Amino acid sequence: MASSVFKQMPQMDSRVISMEDFGGKVIRAPSLKRGKTEERITDRIKLEKVLGVTVSSNAALASDSNGTIAYPAG
């Protein structure tokens, strides 16, 4: 009985897909586009303020009026 089910299935089209099927254009994902220089994440994101710091040792933490924070590591 199973063999009759398989005989009724239509044949798959085995032709090769060519560039003409897409109008001659190559479609690329946005992340793969060539010639586009990627902007660094540090240029897109800026830290506005530090809400808090947790340290695991007895180390010192210093900051100046410009907002620069110094933490001696090691």
Residue pairs with C-beta under 8 A, 6 or more apart in sequence:
19 25
19 26
50 69
53 61
53 69
53 71
55 61
55 71
59 71
59 72
59 73
60 71
60 72
61 69
61 70
61 71
62 69
62 70
62 71
63 69
63 70
